Amino acid sequence: MRDALPLVRALTDPASVDHIMPDDWTALLSIARAERLIGSLAVRLKERDLPVSVMEALEAARVQAAFDHVQARWEVELTRRLLAPLGIRPILLKGSAFVVAGLAAGEGRMVGDLDILLPADQLNKAEAALLVGGYEWAKDDPYTQAYYRRWMHELPPLIHAERGTMIDVHHTILPLTARPTPDAPALVADAVDIAPGLATLSPADMIVHAACHLIADGDMAGGLRNLWDIDRLVRDFSRQANFWPMLAERSGVHQMREPVARTLRLTHQLYETPVDHAVAGHTRASDALFVRRLLSRDGWGRQTNRATRLAFYIRSHWMRMPPLMLARHLWIKARS
């Protein structure tokens, strides 16, 4: 396999795997593991008649995803118990939000760190409670601590001393140095309660956040999983009568119209996601570069297209901070 397109096809149309040659299964599973989509693929192919060795590998992935979900729910509950006495309601983000809210994006999804969003004025209380509750800093050098607290959209990462689980405590969804400035109070104000003491972002804001993560806040490594999240979310939420007008409105509120539009075009092109083209806009020539970056895997699951990856790496840093700050940051990190 020259790239990750067969994985995209298998997720979009499970029947496409019926024509895969036996030797190509190793490549498909390797790419799926590298993209952290093996659990999602396992769910999509559950009803197919597959080679025994493939079925065993996919069943192992389903078991791992189920374990991740149990662990994610438990971490969410422990966090809720820590913060509830302080009157703090965590807003779940990413995988934990999908799983706890019962969204299709959570089906088979591997879940790692727990990500939560809090109002900025609750950060100090939450930080103190987490430290008392057994968490410690994953990175405690002075530069990293100062950098996160001054410029980032989250506290420095915390890891639990006994369980080894990590939590990222956000106060907004993009670094403070980034050019777009999402409206953090609006994210909190429109959050949706899903259980006592727990919430998620609103449907439109969830798409905006996913677009931030994919397009505006990174080099798009592992982007096929992020895009699959968006496909699943859009298919869930677009059943709501006012979803598309609300997404257009919230994209503007958060200064994310272009990243959201591009994200919708990419998921439509790769996963055949039904989108409103009034929000997604028309295909641009530069979309092809994003597709190239997203599909950059060989049959061993290794990343390819080195020049493209480097260009997106530079782009990600350029978008996150002004040139002088970027130069200083890279100099300090290179010497550390």
C-alpha atoms as one frame of an Amber mdcrd trajectory, in Angstrom:
protein
   0.000   0.000   0.000   1.387   3.361  -1.026  -0.626   5.435   1.442  -3.466
   5.300   3.972  -6.276   5.539   1.417  -7.265   1.839   1.817  -7.874   2.513
   5.528 -10.111   5.451   4.632 -12.040   3.233   2.215 -12.401   0.441   4.777
 -13.858   2.849   7.328 -16.181   4.488   4.825 -17.247   1.333   3.002 -16.566
  -1.866   5.001 -17.441  -3.981   1.944 -14.265  -2.694   0.256 -12.174  -5.090
   2.371 -13.777  -8.057   0.639 -11.344  -7.508  -2.227  -8.177  -7.095  -0.158
  -5.489  -9.681  -0.874  -4.261 -11.675   2.137  -0.822 -10.023   2.134  -2.426
  -6.560   2.205  -4.163  -7.154   5.531  -0.887  -6.707   7.402  -0.426  -3.317
   5.775  -3.998  -2.215   6.454  -3.813  -3.180  10.126  -0.384  -1.572  10.504
  -1.670   1.719   9.124  -4.785   1.529  11.317  -2.636   0.997  14.421  -0.322
   3.860  13.485  -3.299   6.189  13.029  -4.902   4.919  16.268  -7.930   3.854
  14.254  -7.630   0.109  14.796 -10.530   0.070  17.295 -12.765   2.099  15.007
 -11.877  -0.185  12.102 -12.661  -3.226  14.256 -16.136  -1.876  14.985 -16.800
  -1.083  11.337 -15.699  -4.553  10.168 -17.380  -6.545  12.914 -19.971  -8.095
  10.596 -17.590  -8.924   7.730 -16.386 -12.440   6.924 -12.641 -12.031   7.392
  -9.570 -14.272   7.642  -9.264 -15.849  11.085  -6.016 -14.039  11.934  -7.574
 -10.697  10.975 -10.680 -11.364  13.054  -8.474 -12.186  16.047  -6.480  -8.965
  15.638  -9.644  -6.888  15.341 -11.261  -8.604  18.318  -8.174  -7.728  20.380
  -8.598  -4.116  19.273 -12.258  -4.118  20.307 -11.311  -5.511  23.718  -8.625
  -2.839  24.135 -11.068  -0.094  23.174 -13.627  -1.420  25.647 -10.971  -1.406
  28.376 -10.017   2.171  27.437 -13.661   3.188  27.778 -13.998   1.641  31.240
 -10.797   3.368  32.329 -11.909   6.668  30.783 -15.249   6.564  32.585 -13.499
   5.806  35.861 -11.019   8.671  35.431 -13.894  11.016  34.641 -15.721   9.901
  37.775 -12.645  10.313  39.997 -12.089  13.793  38.571 -15.719  14.700  39.144
 -15.433  13.590  42.778 -12.327  15.723  43.274 -13.834  18.859  41.773 -17.500
  18.632  42.773 -16.948  19.757  46.405 -15.450  22.970  44.991 -18.485  23.627
  42.808 -16.470  22.911  39.652 -18.198  21.167  36.739 -15.608  19.762  34.295
 -16.470  20.039  30.614 -15.202  16.865  28.943 -13.269  17.145  25.690 -12.250
  14.734  22.931 -12.409  10.965  23.482 -13.750  10.984  27.026 -16.547  13.329
  25.958 -17.503  11.040  23.070 -17.542   7.938  25.272 -19.373   9.366  28.285
 -21.925  11.144  26.081 -22.577   7.943  24.103 -21.710   9.482  20.728 -20.901
   7.474  17.611 -17.442   9.067  17.618 -16.706   7.029  20.732 -17.405   3.632
  19.134 -14.135   1.696  19.114 -12.154   4.860  19.779  -8.924   4.533  21.703
  -8.932   6.987  24.620  -5.728   8.226  26.226  -5.406  11.337  28.374  -8.406
  12.920  30.052  -8.998  16.425  28.676 -11.282  18.854  30.472 -12.206  22.507
  30.024 -12.776  24.872  32.958 -13.445  28.591  33.273 -10.148  30.426  33.756
 -11.177  31.673  37.203 -11.487  28.065  38.439  -8.015  26.929  37.384  -6.255
  27.663  40.670  -8.804  25.772  42.761  -8.828  22.832  40.344  -5.042  22.694
  40.211  -4.764  22.608  43.990  -7.411  19.869  44.250  -5.703  17.699  41.623
  -2.308  18.018  43.308  -3.805  17.049  46.663  -5.623  14.188  44.911  -2.395
  12.495  43.838  -1.463  14.219  40.603   1.979  15.655  39.951   3.529  17.636
  37.124   4.641  15.602  34.107   7.023  18.456  33.296   8.241  20.533  36.225
  11.210  22.452  34.805  10.834  26.242  35.267  10.753  27.075  31.552   7.971
  24.599  30.737   5.912  25.663  33.743   6.271  29.355  32.884   5.606  28.776
  29.182   2.380  26.846  29.764   1.065  29.292  32.356   1.750  32.386  30.300
   1.050  31.315  26.755  -0.755  27.990  26.507  -4.439  27.045  26.517  -3.982
  24.578  29.356  -2.100  23.941  32.564   1.128  21.945  32.288   0.191  18.243
  31.929  -0.502  16.378  35.158   0.069  12.668  35.765  -1.311  10.618  38.626
   1.488   9.260  40.808  -0.199   5.866  41.330  -2.451   5.262  38.325  -0.105
   6.761  35.732  -3.016   8.461  33.983  -2.703  11.963  32.583  -5.075  14.911
  32.680  -4.929  18.092  30.603  -6.816  20.984  32.161  -7.795  23.522  29.483
  -9.132  27.042  29.902  -9.592  27.561  26.150  -9.044  25.505  22.976  -6.095
  27.215  21.256  -2.827  28.600  22.643  -3.055  32.238  23.705  -0.356  33.016
  21.125  -2.391  31.591  18.228  -3.812  33.970  15.651  -7.471  32.924  16.017
  -8.900  33.664  19.476 -11.777  31.328  20.373 -14.304  32.757  22.822 -13.621
  30.671  25.949 -16.498  32.116  28.027 -18.891  31.273  25.182 -17.620  27.683
  25.136 -18.366  27.373  28.852 -21.713  29.183  28.685 -23.088  26.898  25.945
 -21.774  23.622  27.407 -24.335  20.825  27.668 -24.913  18.881  30.882 -24.657
  15.107  30.277 -24.674  13.867  33.902 -24.702  15.435  37.361 -21.529  17.507
  37.615 -20.374  16.752  34.049 -20.781  18.486  30.698 -19.548  18.483  27.122
 -19.211  21.281  24.607 -22.312  22.068  22.579 -22.577  20.135  19.285 -21.418
  23.084  17.166 -18.580  23.933  19.553 -17.502  20.291  19.550 -17.001  20.501
  15.779 -15.174  23.819  16.144 -12.862  22.297  18.750 -12.159  19.278  16.547
 -11.327  21.624  13.657  -9.014  23.604  15.948  -7.210  20.429  16.922  -6.892
  19.201  13.338  -6.217  22.351  11.323  -5.169  25.194  13.624  -3.150  23.579
  16.404  -0.727  20.989  15.121   1.127  19.373  12.254  -1.784  17.005  11.494
   0.074  13.891  12.625  -2.582  11.249  13.208  -5.073  13.494  11.499  -7.128
  10.687   9.997  -8.441   9.828  13.456  -9.338  13.458  14.146 -11.104  13.618
  10.798 -12.948  10.369  11.563 -14.116  11.931  14.840 -15.499  14.844  12.849
 -17.262  12.563  10.364 -18.972  10.690  13.209 -19.897  13.912  15.027 -21.340
  15.541  11.926 -23.423  12.456  11.139 -24.763  12.516  14.712 -25.412  16.233
  15.018 -26.628  17.070  11.514 -29.923  15.380  12.381 -30.687  18.440  14.516
 -32.733  20.981  12.596 -30.588  24.008  13.446 -27.163  22.349  13.407 -25.719
  23.890  10.242 -26.805  27.490  10.949 -25.513  27.108  14.501 -22.172  25.728
  13.278 -21.811  28.663  10.894 -22.582  31.083  13.727 -20.234  29.468  16.251
 -17.412  29.243  13.705 -17.631  33.011  13.439 -17.853  33.531  17.200 -14.626
  31.561  17.646 -12.802  33.063  14.619 -12.643  29.598  13.061 -14.660  29.888
   9.857 -11.835  28.855   7.522 -10.506  25.921   9.611 -14.042  24.588  10.078
 -14.799  24.967   6.371 -11.600  23.182   5.367 -12.226  20.425   7.900 -15.684
  19.823   6.432 -14.304  19.719   2.891 -11.621  17.205   3.905 -14.001  14.895
   5.732 -16.432  15.085   2.810 -13.660  14.227   0.341 -12.160  11.351   2.336
 -15.053   9.932   4.367 -17.966  11.050   2.182 -19.425  12.965   5.105 -22.657
  14.763   4.186 -21.935  18.465   4.673 -23.646  21.770   4.038 -21.559  23.394
   1.326 -22.764  26.816   2.408 -20.611  26.231   5.506 -17.882  24.079   3.925
 -17.328  26.330   0.920 -15.839  25.250  -2.394 -12.825  22.999  -2.869  -9.511
  24.837  -2.892  -6.306  23.770  -4.612  -4.525  23.780  -1.247  -6.931  21.105
   0.061  -4.889  18.564  -1.915  -1.843  19.304   0.256  -3.853  18.557   3.384
  -5.075  15.281   1.883  -1.490  14.355   1.004  -0.437  15.021   4.602  -3.327
  13.013   6.025  -2.585   9.958   3.872   1.182   9.922   4.467   1.687   6.311
   5.611   3.320   3.340   3.928   2.375  -0.322   4.254   4.429  -0.626   7.440
   2.547   2.220   9.082   5.556   4.515   8.783   5.102   8.183   7.918   6.051
   9.167   4.386   6.286  12.383   2.348   8.981  13.879   4.550   8.966  17.276
   2.844   5.193  17.591   3.256   5.426  16.622   6.932   8.179  19.163   7.502
   6.132  21.901   5.834   3.153  21.163   8.083   5.417  21.022  11.142   6.737
  24.499  10.343   3.207  25.691   9.606   1.949  24.432  12.964   4.578  26.398
  14.885   4.111  29.476  12.704   0.379  29.486  13.487   0.913  28.984  17.213
   3.200  31.924  17.958   4.769  35.090  16.492   8.165  34.725  14.724  10.397
  36.123  17.485   8.694  34.066  20.166   8.926  31.005  17.934  12.649  31.502
  17.383  13.281  31.907  21.114  11.126  28.898  21.980  12.830  26.603  19.451
  16.275  27.806  20.605  15.503  27.021  24.244  13.970  23.635  23.434  16.920
  22.705  21.217  19.346  23.406  24.066  17.336  21.583  26.740
